């Protein structure tokens, strides 16, 4: 595994705690981390938590529009941490990047666990209307959760990430334990089948909500419950990983 030089601008320490898990949260399309605060608080019970935000959200930054490029960039951040993460989590595009990062980390060490929050290994083809609706949904999510962010930069970053997601097809297999939390969707059966074809140790849990409702108060409790169940099975494995 060869990593680029570490660029710590994008790395955010969310919690510093002793424990068997070193967790890493990867931004979704739109680039921010605000939606993960409840998840980060739960993860902090088990150890330290870092997050990676996207390039493009601050003045002078340019957003990445390629999953391989983001994976390459974030690998430098991961390998620069005091301890390599043994749990990677991402919602939507963030889960795809987490999966790719986990595969790179497994090239020269134990495979970390991965939590995919309604992520898709490949996106169904979309027309202009569907793409515009998706952009609007991402922008609403960013506006609701991010607060005060420059709207032009946020839109440019969201567009870049939508292009990245549309162009990427996940092919690499995962060897570590994985959890897919799948939301209601006409594509859910295919989504699950595709991840199962790539994962050696995949657990699947459902959420009775749409993709952009995952972190609403009405549904976050169920999400955290699925996460707790997975962590109870993963923590002992993580203790072995850290030795």
ChimeraX attribute file (.defattr): number of C-alpha atoms within 10 A of each C-alpha:
attribute: neighborCount
match mode: 1-to-1
recipient: residues
	/A:1	10
	/A:2	12
	/A:3	16
	/A:4	13
	/A:5	13
	/A:6	17
	/A:7	12
	/A:8	14
	/A:9	11
	/A:10	14
	/A:11	20
	/A:12	15
	/A:13	11
	/A:14	20
	/A:15	18
	/A:16	12
	/A:17	15
	/A:18	12
	/A:19	14
	/A:20	21
	/A:21	28
	/A:22	27
	/A:23	26
	/A:24	27
	/A:25	27
	/A:26	29
	/A:27	25
	/A:28	27
	/A:29	25
	/A:30	31
	/A:31	25
	/A:32	23
	/A:33	22
	/A:34	16
	/A:35	19
	/A:36	21
	/A:37	12
	/A:38	14
	/A:39	18
	/A:40	22
	/A:41	13
	/A:42	15
	/A:43	24
	/A:44	20
	/A:45	15
	/A:46	18
	/A:47	16
	/A:48	22
	/A:49	26
	/A:50	21
	/A:51	23
	/A:52	23
	/A:53	21
	/A:54	27
	/A:55	19
	/A:56	20
	/A:57	23
	/A:58	13
	/A:59	8
	/A:60	8
	/A:61	12
	/A:62	15
	/A:63	21
	/A:64	20
	/A:65	19
	/A:66	18
	/A:67	23
	/A:68	15
	/A:69	13
	/A:70	19
	/A:71	20
	/A:72	18
	/A:73	19
	/A:74	27
	/A:75	22
	/A:76	17
	/A:77	21
	/A:78	21
	/A:79	18
	/A:80	16
	/A:81	14
	/A:82	8
	/A:83	12
	/A:84	18
	/A:85	25
	/A:86	25
	/A:87	26
	/A:88	26
	/A:89	26
	/A:90	25
	/A:91	27
	/A:92	20
	/A:93	28
	/A:94	27
	/A:95	26
	/A:96	30
	/A:97	30
	/A:98	27
	/A:99	30
	/A:100	22
	/A:101	23
	/A:102	27
	/A:103	19
	/A:104	20
	/A:105	21
	/A:106	15
	/A:107	11
	/A:108	10
	/A:109	11
	/A:110	17
	/A:111	21
	/A:112	28
	/A:113	28
	/A:114	27
	/A:115	27
	/A:116	25
	/A:117	27
	/A:118	28
	/A:119	26
	/A:120	26
	/A:121	23
	/A:122	17
	/A:123	16
	/A:124	10
	/A:125	9
	/A:126	11
	/A:127	8
	/A:128	8
	/A:129	9
	/A:130	11
	/A:131	16
	/A:132	13
	/A:133	11
	/A:134	17
	/A:135	19
	/A:136	14
	/A:137	15
	/A:138	23
	/A:139	21
	/A:140	14
	/A:141	18
	/A:142	25
	/A:143	16
	/A:144	12
	/A:145	16
	/A:146	18
	/A:147	9
	/A:148	9
	/A:149	14
	/A:150	13
	/A:151	13
	/A:152	10
	/A:153	19
	/A:154	23
	/A:155	19
	/A:156	16
	/A:157	26
	/A:158	29
	/A:159	23
	/A:160	20
	/A:161	26
	/A:162	21
	/A:163	17
	/A:164	20
	/A:165	23
	/A:166	18
	/A:167	14
	/A:168	17
	/A:169	14
	/A:170	17
	/A:171	13
	/A:172	14
	/A:173	16
	/A:174	25
	/A:175	19
	/A:176	22
	/A:177	20
	/A:178	26
	/A:179	23
	/A:180	24
	/A:181	21
	/A:182	25
	/A:183	21
	/A:184	14
	/A:185	14
	/A:186	8
	/A:187	13
	/A:188	15
	/A:189	11
	/A:190	13
	/A:191	20
	/A:192	21
	/A:193	10
	/A:194	16
	/A:195	24
	/A:196	18
	/A:197	12
	/A:198	16
	/A:199	18
	/A:200	14
	/A:201	13
	/A:202	20
	/A:203	15
	/A:204	14
	/A:205	17
	/A:206	16
	/A:207	19
	/A:208	13
	/A:209	16
	/A:210	13
	/A:211	18
	/A:212	16
	/A:213	15
	/A:214	23
	/A:215	21
	/A:216	11
	/A:217	10
	/A:218	11
	/A:219	15
	/A:220	16
	/A:221	15
	/A:222	17
	/A:223	18
	/A:224	16
	/A:225	11
	/A:226	18
	/A:227	20
	/A:228	14
	/A:229	11
	/A:230	18
	/A:231	20
	/A:232	11
	/A:233	11
	/A:234	20
	/A:235	18
	/A:236	12
	/A:237	18
	/A:238	21
	/A:239	13
	/A:240	10
	/A:241	16
	/A:242	14
	/A:243	6
